[in-house]
Each structure stands twice: as C-alpha cells, then as structure tokens.
Amino acid sequence: MHHIKNNRTLLFLVIGGIVLFIFVGVSLWSQIAEKKALEDEHASLISKMNTVEKNIAKRQAEIDAKKSASIKEATGIDPSLIKTDTTAAKSYFKPAFNWKSGGDYDKTRNDYIESLGKDNTFTATYLPPDTKIDTDDGPLSYIDFKGLQVTMGDIHIVPMSAEGNRIRYVAFVQYFMHKDESDMVNPEALEESEAIIEFTAAGDVEKGERRVTEVNARAGFQSSLEP
C-alpha cells in the first residue's frame, strides 16, 4: 500500500513537471513569436519611413530644380552660382573682419592694398591706417592700446547684374568689435556692425577658378540738386 502511494506521488510529480514544462514552453514560444512579430512590424515601419523620406527628398529636388530654372530664366543667373560665390566672398572678406591685434590688422590691410591697389575704397573705408600712439617705449598701436578685436559674422550677397558667369554683387558683411574671445560666447550681447561692399565674381566654376575681383566699398545713396 505504501508502495502504491509512493508511485502515485511520483506520477503526480511527473505529470506536474510535464504540465509545467509544457506551460513554460508555450509561454516562451508565445514570447518568441510576439518578439518576432514586433521585429517584423518595426522593420516594416522603417522600410516605409525610408520610402517616404526618399519620396520627400525626390520631390524636394524636383521643386528646387524648377525653382532654380525659374530664377535662371528670370534673371539669367544660376542660383547654384550664387551659392558658390557666397563661399568665395566669405573666404575673401574674412581676413578683413577677423583680426586680433594691431600686427594682424596691419598685415591684413597691406595684403588687401597689394591686391586691390593703394587707392582702393575698401581699405580706405573698412581698413583705414591704425593710429600709432607715442609712448616712452616707442609707438604703440591704438588697436593694441584699446585691446580691440574683430570677428566676422554672417555674409549675404545680392546679385546686381550679370554678363554670362561674370556677376556683380552687393555684399552685406556682419561683424563684431570686441575685446576678448569670451565675448563671442554670446554675440547677441555685442553691438553688430555691417559692411556694405560691391564686388565681382568671375571665373570657371568647374575648374575651381571662381574669384572675387573689382572690390569697392558701397557708395550708398546719392542725390543731386541739379535737374
């Protein structure tokens, strides 16, 4: 009798183990299937999102192409050329509005004079001679005496006329006068200055020969009392 009771206990344990094994197996299988379904759904959503992004990019490219064609038809100027000339102008004018000492200033001024000529209006307006102060130790730069620095901000160029790929622009150059590099952490707190300059961009773009020439300070508005 005791033997039969032990057999029943063992049988119940075996049956319980089998049921538990089946339950755990079904639960694990269900989790694996659910995970696989979520992964498939995620992959499907990623694929759809990529397709939508490609369609948007394609549509934007078509819109940009039509816009460029319209601008070129109306003005004779390729918008991509304006973008190229903006980069060229920024590179050309950056030294004039990025100096940190009297020595930097003098070198920059001399470089532009050598490029543009002694009597050019650009250096006369935006890079005039630095005043030298007489001290017991000799002449001292006014820029160094005041501890002045200049940092260039944004530049915007507007085409005025074009002859083929030779384009005449007006450039609006933003710059900030300050005394320390830390001042540029918050440039909004500084007083903004603006240089208005005329220049011509010319040269073969594909050969990388685009250059800035014929630079002049913008004369601004003029009027005459004569009829």
Long-range contacts (C-beta under 8 A, 24 or more apart in sequence): 75-159, 75-162, 76-162, 77-159, 77-162, 77-167, 81-165, 81-167, 81-201, 81-205, 82-157, 82-159, 82-167, 84-205, 84-210, 85-157, 85-167, 85-169, 85-201, 85-210, 86-155, 86-156, 86-157, 88-201, 88-210, 88-211, 88-212, 89-155, 89-157, 89-169, 89-171, 89-199, 89-201, 89-212, 90-155, 92-199, 92-212, 92-215, 93-152, 93-155, 93-171, 93-173, 93-195, 93-197, 93-212, 94-152, 96-122, 96-126, 96-127, 96-195, 97-126, 97-150, 97-151, 97-152, 97-173, 97-175, 97-195, 98-150, 98-151, 98-152, 99-149, 99-150, 100-149, 101-141, 101-143, 101-144, 101-149, 102-130, 102-141, 102-142, 102-143, 102-144, 103-141, 105-130, 105-141, 105-143, 106-130, 106-141, 116-215, 120-215, 120-216, 121-216, 121-217, 122-197, 122-215, 122-216, 122-217, 124-217, 125-195, 125-217, 126-195, 126-197, 126-217, 146-179, 147-179, 147-180, 148-177, 148-178, 148-179, 149-177, 149-178, 149-179, 149-180, 149-181, 150-175, 150-176, 150-177, 150-178, 151-175, 151-176, 151-178, 151-184, 151-187, 153-187, 153-192, 160-198, 165-202, 165-203, 165-204, 165-205, 166-200, 166-201, 166-202, 167-200, 167-201, 167-202, 168-198, 168-199, 168-200, 168-214, 169-198, 169-199, 169-200, 169-201, 170-196, 170-197, 170-198, 170-218, 171-195, 171-196, 171-197, 171-198, 171-199, 172-196, 173-197, 196-220
